[in-house]
């Protein structure tokens, strides 16, 4: 895989083989551009808590902590399945 910036607003990605869903992968947040200034400022803490991230738009992220997406929501009942935890 090769990545090359062509001009100020264009990125060219060359793959070793064709991946039909590659354009869909680019829609995931992990592939979004990052602020080099913020990454350097926060170093290894970047993205670990809301105070070590930057945002665009009118909203402010408060109280976020890393962890399971749905804590306690799903319980394993056997090695072959899951059941929804009662609310």
C-alpha positions as CSV (number, residue, x, y, z in Angstrom):
1,X,0.0,0.0,0.0
2,X,1.2,3.5,-0.8
3,X,-0.1,6.8,0.2
4,X,0.8,10.1,-1.5
5,X,-0.4,13.7,-1.1
6,X,-1.0,15.2,-4.5
7,X,-1.6,18.9,-4.0
8,X,-3.3,20.5,-1.0
9,X,-6.6,18.6,-1.1
10,X,-5.9,15.3,-2.8
11,X,-4.6,12.0,-1.5
12,X,-3.8,9.1,-3.8
13,X,-3.8,5.6,-2.3
14,X,-2.3,2.6,-4.2
15,X,-3.2,-0.9,-3.0
16,X,-1.4,-4.1,-3.6
17,X,-4.6,-5.7,-4.8
18,X,-8.2,-4.5,-5.6
19,X,-10.5,-4.2,-2.5
20,X,-14.1,-3.6,-3.8
21,X,-15.2,-2.1,-0.4
22,X,-12.2,0.1,0.1
23,X,-14.2,3.3,-0.5
24,X,-16.6,2.2,2.3
25,X,-13.7,1.7,4.7
26,X,-12.7,5.3,4.2
27,X,-16.0,6.4,5.7
28,X,-15.0,5.0,9.2
29,X,-13.7,7.6,11.7
30,X,-10.4,5.8,12.1
31,X,-9.5,6.9,8.6
32,X,-10.5,10.5,9.0
33,X,-7.6,13.1,8.8
34,X,-6.1,14.1,12.2
35,X,-4.8,17.4,13.3
36,X,-1.0,17.1,13.3
37,X,-0.8,19.9,15.8
38,X,-3.2,18.2,18.3
39,X,-1.5,14.8,17.8
40,X,1.9,16.3,18.6
41,X,0.5,18.4,21.5
42,X,-1.2,15.4,23.3
43,X,1.3,12.7,22.2
44,X,0.4,9.2,23.4
45,X,-2.6,10.6,25.3
46,X,-4.3,11.8,22.1
47,X,-7.7,10.2,21.8
48,X,-7.7,8.6,25.2
49,X,-10.2,11.0,26.8
50,X,-12.4,13.9,25.6
51,X,-9.9,16.5,27.0
52,X,-7.2,15.0,24.7
53,X,-9.2,15.2,21.5
54,X,-10.4,18.0,19.2
55,X,-13.7,18.5,17.6
56,X,-15.4,20.5,14.9
57,X,-19.0,21.8,15.1
58,X,-21.2,23.3,17.8
59,X,-21.1,20.4,20.3
60,X,-18.7,19.8,23.2
61,X,-17.9,16.2,24.3
62,X,-18.0,15.9,28.1
63,X,-17.6,12.9,30.4
64,X,-16.5,10.3,27.8
65,X,-14.3,7.4,29.1
66,X,-12.9,4.6,27.0
67,X,-14.4,1.2,27.6
68,X,-16.9,-1.3,26.2
69,X,-19.5,0.2,23.8
70,X,-22.4,-1.5,25.6
71,X,-21.2,-2.3,29.1
72,X,-23.4,-4.9,30.8
73,X,-25.8,-5.0,27.9
74,X,-24.9,-8.4,26.6
75,X,-24.2,-11.5,28.7
76,X,-22.6,-14.7,27.4
77,X,-24.8,-17.7,28.3
78,X,-22.7,-20.4,26.6
79,X,-19.8,-20.8,24.3
80,X,-22.1,-20.7,21.3
81,X,-24.4,-17.8,21.9
82,X,-25.4,-14.6,23.8
83,X,-28.5,-13.4,25.4
84,X,-29.6,-9.8,26.1
85,X,-29.3,-8.7,29.7
86,X,-32.5,-7.8,31.4
87,X,-33.0,-4.1,32.0
